[in-house]
């Protein structure tokens, strides 16, 4: 079973409250970056967005957010959460270890939490290349 199928199964068969990494509140480091204005509202990407709570939180803070996840089931949850909270986010199903179609850098801020440990070491360079492809030259 690959990671996409595994994640689809988890997000399809497990209540969100029972998935340990699905948290409603963003990690303290993200909150600190935003509240300290080290990162201000801008076009942003949440890589491995899962059920979308961090992307939705960023959107509520004024960011224009796109969330990417390998799981179509996770993206479905993320879209429902954005709709429920009344924010605009764009979500895409994407394998972050394969080239993302991004001809021009789109984002001033690219963020992930808890994704890299799901990326096998041999595929981490491809993940980093996607970040570079998506991030504007002066981005964070």
FIRORO-438861 format. One line per 8 residues: their letters; for each residue x, y, z of N, C-alpha, C. Coordinates in steps of 0.02 Angstrom, whole numbers, always signed. Example, Ala and Ser with C-alpha at 12.3 -4.5 7.8 and 13.67 -1.06 7.14 Angstrom:
// residues 2
as> +660:-284:+390:+615:-225:+390:+660:-165:+390 | +642:-112:+354:+684:-53:+357:+645:+2:+394 $
//
This chain:
// residues 140
xxxxxxxx> +42:-59:+0:+0:+0:+0:+45:+62:+0 | +28:+111:-41:+66:+173:-43:+37:+224:+6 | +73:+278:+17:+52:+328:+66:-15:+360:+48 | -28:+371:-17:-92:+400:-38:-149:+355:-19 | -144:+290:-34:-197:+243:-18:-206:+237:+58 | -150:+237:+94:-153:+233:+166:-189:+294:+196 | -171:+353:+173:-202:+414:+198:-275:+419:+178 | -291:+400:+116:-361:+399:+95:-402:+354:+141 $
xxxxxxxx> -375:+295:+158:-410:+250:+203:-420:+279:+272 | -369:+311:+298:-375:+342:+364:-428:+396:+363 | -423:+443:+316:-470:+499:+313:-541:+477:+295 | -548:+420:+262:-614:+395:+244:-646:+356:+302 | -605:+317:+338:-633:+269:+386:-627:+289:+459 | -592:+342:+474:-580:+362:+543:-611:+430:+556 | -649:+438:+609:-674:+505:+625:-615:+553:+636 | -623:+613:+611:-568:+662:+616:-543:+670:+687 $
xxxxxxxx> -587:+670:+735:-567:+678:+805:-523:+621:+830 | -523:+565:+795:-482:+507:+815:-416:+503:+777 | -403:+550:+731:-340:+550:+694:-293:+596:+733 | -239:+568:+761:-198:+607:+808:-167:+670:+779 | -152:+672:+715:-120:+732:+687:-169:+784:+664 | -233:+769:+666:-284:+819:+648:-298:+861:+710 | -272:+921:+709:-279:+967:+765:-317:+1029:+740 | -361:+1056:+781:-398:+1115:+762:-355:+1178:+767 $
xxxxxxxx> -311:+1180:+817:-269:+1238:+827:-201:+1227:+794 | -175:+1278:+761:-110:+1271:+728:-54:+1266:+779 | +3:+1239:+758:+61:+1235:+802:+83:+1305:+824 | +111:+1307:+883:+133:+1370:+911:+181:+1408:+867 | +225:+1373:+832:+274:+1407:+789:+239:+1444:+732 | +186:+1417:+704:+148:+1451:+652:+112:+1512:+681 | +81:+1502:+738:+46:+1558:+771:+96:+1615:+784 | +155:+1598:+810:+206:+1648:+825:+229:+1685:+763 $
xxxxxxxx> +240:+1649:+708:+260:+1681:+645:+209:+1732:+622 | +145:+1715:+628:+92:+1760:+605:+81:+1817:+654 | +76:+1801:+718:+61:+1853:+768:+119:+1902:+776 | +180:+1880:+766:+238:+1925:+770:+248:+1965:+706 | +208:+1948:+655:+213:+1978:+588:+279:+1962:+553 | +311:+1908:+575:+369:+1883:+536:+345:+1859:+468 | +283:+1836:+465:+250:+1819:+403:+183:+1856:+404 | +172:+1898:+354:+110:+1937:+350:+65:+1907:+296 $
xxxxxxxx> +0:+1923:+297:-45:+1894:+247:-18:+1903:+176 | -19:+1847:+140:+9:+1843:+73:-16:+1779:+40 | +0:+1768:-23:-14:+1702:-53:+29:+1649:-18 | -4:+1596:+6:+30:+1546:+46:+8:+1476:+25 | +53:+1428:+34:+38:+1358:+20:+49:+1317:+83 | +0:+1275:+99:+5:+1228:+155:+16:+1159:+124 | +77:+1134:+129:+94:+1069:+100:+78:+1013:+148 | +41:+964:+124:+17:+911:+168:-37:+938:+214 $
xxxxxxxx> -84:+974:+185:-135:+1011:+224:-183:+966:+262 | -187:+903:+245:-233:+858:+281:-304:+884:+279 | -336:+884:+336:-406:+905:+341:-416:+980:+339 | -362:+1018:+331:-366:+1088:+315:-369:+1138:+372 | -362:+1116:+434:-372:+1164:+489:-320:+1220:+489 | -257:+1205:+472:-206:+1258:+472:-216:+1305:+412 | -234:+1278:+355:-248:+1319:+296:-306:+1366:+310 | -358:+1339:+341:-417:+1380:+357:-398:+1433:+409 $
xxxxxxxx> -357:+1416:+457:-335:+1465:+507:-297:+1521:+472 | -251:+1504:+427:-214:+1555:+390:-261:+1599:+349 | -310:+1569:+316:-359:+1608:+277:-397:+1656:+321 | -415:+1635:+381:-451:+1679:+428:-406:+1737:+451 | -341:+1729:+444:-293:+1782:+462:-277:+1827:+402 | -309:+1814:+345:-301:+1856:+286:-256:+1829:+232 | -229:+1770:+239:-187:+1739:+188:-230:+1712:+131 | -203:+1711:+71:-235:+1679:+14:-202:+1610:+9 $
xxxxxxxx> -239:+1558:+31:-208:+1493:+44:-228:+1441:-7 | -177:+1402:-27:-188:+1341:-65:-160:+1284:-23 | -199:+1232:-15:-178:+1174:+22:-167:+1115:-26 | -114:+1078:-15:-98:+1020:-56:-92:+959:-11 | -122:+904:-33:-116:+842:+4:-122:+784:-45 | -90:+728:-28:-92:+669:-72:-160:+634:-67 | -198:+648:-15:-260:+613:-3:-321:+652:-27 | -358:+623:-74:-420:+654:-98:-471:+658:-41 $
xxxxxxxx> -470:+609:+3:-516:+610:+61:-500:+667:+108 | -435:+680:+120:-415:+736:+162:-437:+802:+130 | -426:+808:+66:-445:+870:+30:-520:+880:+35 | -558:+827:+31:-631:+833:+37:-649:+862:+106 | -617:+839:+158:-628:+866:+226:-607:+939:+229 | -550:+955:+199:-524:+1024:+200:-573:+1072:+165 | -599:+1051:+108:-647:+1093:+71:-710:+1105:+113 | -733:+1052:+147:-793:+1059:+189:-779:+1107:+247 $
xxxxxxxx> -720:+1102:+277:-703:+1147:+333:-701:+1219:+310 | -670:+1233:+254:-667:+1301:+228:-737:+1329:+215 | -779:+1288:+186:-848:+1308:+173:-884:+1322:+239 | -876:+1277:+287:-908:+1285:+352:-885:+1350:+387 | -821:+1366:+382:-794:+1425:+416:-800:+1489:+374 | -825:+1482:+312:-837:+1540:+270:-775:+1574:+244 | -723:+1535:+230:-662:+1563:+203:-648:+1533:+134 | -610:+1569:+96:-592:+1546:+30:-522:+1516:+32 $
xxxxxxxx> -517:+1453:+16:-454:+1418:+9:-459:+1375:-54 | -403:+1362:-84:-401:+1316:-140:-364:+1254:-117 | -392:+1195:-130:-360:+1133:-110:-349:+1090:-172 | -292:+1056:-173:-275:+1011:-229:-247:+945:-203 | -265:+892:-238:-235:+827:-225:-169:+826:-264 | -114:+815:-228:-49:+816:-262:+1:+772:-224 | +41:+736:-262:+97:+699:-235:+155:+747:-231 | +173:+767:-172:+225:+818:-162:+295:+793:-177 $
xxxxxxxx> +301:+729:-195:+366:+702:-214:+372:+696:-290 | +321:+719:-326:+322:+721:-399:+319:+794:-420 | +346:+812:-477:+345:+883:-497:+274:+912:-498 | +266:+966:-462:+202:+1002:-461:+203:+1051:-520 | +149:+1053:-557:+144:+1099:-613:+138:+1170:-587 | +193:+1205:-586:+196:+1272:-559:+246:+1311:-601 | +226:+1335:-661:+274:+1366:-706:+306:+1429:-678 | +269:+1465:-636:+296:+1525:-604:+287:+1518:-529 $
xxxxxxxx> +335:+1542:-490:+327:+1539:-417:+263:+1577:-398 | +223:+1546:-356:+158:+1574:-339:+153:+1602:-268 | +196:+1578:-223:+184:+1590:-152:+240:+1629:-119 | +220:+1672:-73:+267:+1709:-31:+285:+1669:+31 | +242:+1622:+49:+251:+1582:+109:+230:+1511:+94 | +275:+1463:+105:+259:+1392:+97:+272:+1359:+164 | +222:+1322:+187:+222:+1294:+254:+205:+1220:+252 | +235:+1182:+296:+213:+1113:+308:+226:+1096:+381 $
xxxxxxxx> +185:+1053:+407:+192:+1030:+476:+182:+955:+476 | +234:+919:+493:+227:+847:+499:+223:+809:+433 | +250:+837:+381:+247:+803:+316:+312:+768:+300 | +367:+800:+313:+432:+775:+291:+447:+704:+316 | +423:+688:+376:+436:+620:+401:+397:+566:+363 | +348:+587:+321:+312:+540:+278:+346:+533:+210 | +396:+575:+197:+431:+574:+133:+494:+532:+141 | +498:+477:+103:+557:+435:+107:+619:+475:+88 $
xxxxxxxx> +676:+461:+120:+737:+501:+108:+754:+509:+34 | +745:+457:-6:+762:+463:-77:+717:+511:-115 | +660:+529:-86:+613:+574:-120:+613:+644:-91 | +654:+656:-41:+655:+722:-8:+682:+776:-54 | +728:+761:-97:+753:+811:-145:+697:+834:-191 | +655:+788:-213:+598:+806:-256:+549:+850:-217 | +538:+834:-154:+494:+875:-112:+523:+946:-108 | +588:+952:-94:+621:+1017:-88:+618:+1055:-154 $
xxxxxxxx> +625:+1020:-210:+620:+1053:-275:+551:+1082:-286 | +499:+1047:-264:+431:+1075:-268:+424:+1138:-227 | +452:+1138:-167:+449:+1198:-126:+483:+1255:-163 | +542:+1242:-190:+579:+1294:-226:+539:+1318:-287 | +508:+1273:-322:+468:+1289:-382:+409:+1333:-363 | +379:+1322:-305:+319:+1357:-285:+333:+1425:-252 | +392:+1431:-222:+408:+1489:-180:+439:+1545:-220 | +412:+1605:-212:+441:+1663:-244:+512:+1673:-218 $
xxxx> +556:+1705:-257:+627:+1711:-237:+638:+1741:-167 | +597:+1789:-147:+605:+1819:-82:+557:+1790:-30 | +528:+1732:-45:+479:+1701:-1:+509:+1668:+60 | +465:+1647:+104:+485:+1614:+166:+455:+1544:+167 $
//
